[in-house]
Amino acid sequence: MNIEAFWEAVIEQKADVLRTFFHKDAYINWHCSNEHFSVEEYIQANCEYPGEWYGMIERTESVGDLTILVGNILSKDKSLSLHVVSFIRTRDNKIISMDEYYGDDGLPPQWRIEKNIGIPIK
């Protein structure tokens, strides 16, 4: 499976292109919001998500039929930035399951800032 083409379809919210990457019985879990989706529900949730987006793949790792993707997604108006870690399982070059974890980017909590521990990654 072409992970870059899949990422582009997700970011650009291209429903018809996204469908081509999934087995019809695949499922998607968004663990941070406790949601389980069918392929069509996932496509609706992704493609109807408000706003316009861009993003980049920061890292991928493959182990057998599992691809782990780390990506950064940003709103085009630069008001939101978040990271996603996706565990994408494939069979016959199509996604059969995907477990995703999203987190908003931001400053450390005040208590850690006050302790003056850690430094910025970038």
N, C-alpha and C positions, 0 to 999 in steps of 0.2 A: 504494500500500500504506500502511496506517495503521501507522507506525513505533511510535507509542505503544502501540497494542494489541498489536503483536508483542512489544515490550519487556515489557509486563505479563504476557503468556503465558509468556515465558522465565523471568522472576523468580518467578512463581507456580507454575511447573513444571506447566503445564496441557497435557498431551500432545495431547489431541483438538483443542484450539484451535491449538496450534503447527502441526499437520499442515495446517491450512487456509492457511497462509502460504507453503507451498513447492510448486514444481513437483515431480512425482513423481521426476524424475531429477536433482534438485538435489544438490549436495554441499557439505560444510562442512569447512573446514580450521582446526584449532587449531594454529597455527604454533609456539607456545612449548613445546608438548609433542609436536610432530611427529605429529599424528593427523589422518587423513582419514576423514570419516564420510559415509555415506549419510544421507538424511533420517531414516529409522527409527533408525539408530545414534545420530545426533545427539540425537534426542528421548529415547532411552533414557539417553544420557550426561547430558543436561541434567536430565531429570525424576527420575532416580534418584540425582543428586548429593546426598550427605548434607547434612542440615541444613535450616533454614528461612531464607529470604532476603528482603531488600527492597533497593530500589535506585532510582536516578534517572538519567535521561538528562541528561548535562551539555551535550551539543552534538550537532547533526546538520548535515551538509552534503550537498547533492545536486548531482551532476554527471551529467546525462543519466540513464542507467539505473543509476547507482551512488549509493547512500546510504552515507555514512560516519557512524557513530554512536559517540560516546564516552559510556560509562556508568560509574557507580560502583555496585558491588554489595557489600552488607554482610550479614553473618550477623545474624540477629535477636538472638542472644546477645552481639553486638558484639565477638566474638573475632576476626573476620576482616573485612578491607576490601580490595577490589581494584578495579582499573580494567580495562575492556575497551575496545578499539578494534575495531569491526566494519566491514568493507567488504562491503556487501550489494548484490549485483547482481540486478536484477529484469527479468522479461519478462512482459508481460500481467498486471502487478500481482501477480506471485508471485515468490518468491525462487528464482533459478536457481543462485546460488553465494554463499557467505559465507566470508570469510577473517577470522579473529579472533585477536587478540593480547591475552593476559591478563597482568597484572602485580600482584603483591601490593603493597599500600601499606605504607609503613614509614619508618623513619628513614634518613637518608643513611648511607653507610658511615663507619666511624670515621675513616678517613684524611681525608675531606672535613670532618668535624666539627672535627678537630684543626687543619685549615688555616683554619678560621673563614671559609669562603667560602660564598656563597649565603645566601638568607633563605627562610623558609617562604612558599609561595604563598598559603596561607590562614592 
